[in-house]
Amino acid sequence: MVRMDPKIESILDKALAGEEISRTEAVELLKVDENSLEMYVLMSVANTLSRRKFGNSGEVFAQVGINLWPCPKSCAFCSFAGKWNMIKAPLEFSVEEVANRAKAFADAGANAIFLMTSADYPFDRFLEIARAVRAVLAPDIPMVANIGDFGREQAEKLVEAGFQGVYHVLRLREGKDTEIDPQERIKTIEAARDAGLDLSFCVEPIGPEHSLEELVDRMFKGKEFGAVNHACMWRVPVSAGPLAGYEKITEVKLAKVVAVTRIVVGDAIKAMGVHEPGVLALRAGANQIYAETGPNPRDTIEDTSKGRGFSVEACQNLLREAGYTPLEGPSKVFLGRWRK
Ligand code: SF4
């Protein structure tokens, strides 16, 4: 006989009815045994919410990493961190190289282009690259900046250079596993929002040491910040630094965190992401994944497209495998909705 835990059933009933769930209820969902009936119903409810909201349409965002050099912020989870001394050959792409890679992604069918640098990359050089990328993209393909912290004036310059959004995150254990004041991260998010840039947020980088409450806090932070795109990302272990002894969380655990995040954030988002891509999370509420090229903090080789990074085609195939139709044309997520 099939019987569900009535407490979990009641929380999921609320979610299906479009009601908000509390932090305590989100923690209860995260406690669900990954081999239980409740786990499959949890995934199914998140899957239903996403298919209802996104109409079986999936998006591919494509990220170009611009530089590989030791970063002074030395986050415990990052292969770029200066203190862990993992970079043997520093690298920086030319303006043309970034523009070519971004155009190749767009030509392959990516729905939005992300440009990423380490936290200390010179802002003016980033703007120069961004303008060159904007010039080779169709005007309606959104550009999203994934860079270090910045203020309101710089946020306005990002808008002028042609960005519609930013990826900016108050990461798990920010200020403890990173050397960045959490308030700086929050101020940047506010500056971006005030300048009219849409926010892509994420529960990241998830490791086995994080408590359920820590994960739930970041789910709610994304909601409070008004993110148009929420996501979850596992931490890929780096071979040096204080977190080197931790394993990666399983794909099943990641799918569970995705499902609970999808339920917590509700229908305010325009896409739910998972990183790195996997079919299980795409059956648990995620409908958006990333293609990547160039340097990447989760990788140890200088071009992630030859390592952990997926191509646009591989992402589209994965979306199809999970029952989504890859969106054609520009993303529906980053529209600069706060722009006056
Ligand atoms: S995660 Fe970003 S800020 Fe932290 S060390 Fe890596 S590049 Fe620097």
Residues whose N, C-alpha, C, O or C-beta is under 5 A from the ligand:
A	BS01	SF4	C71 K73 S74 C75 C78 F80 A81 S118 A119 P297
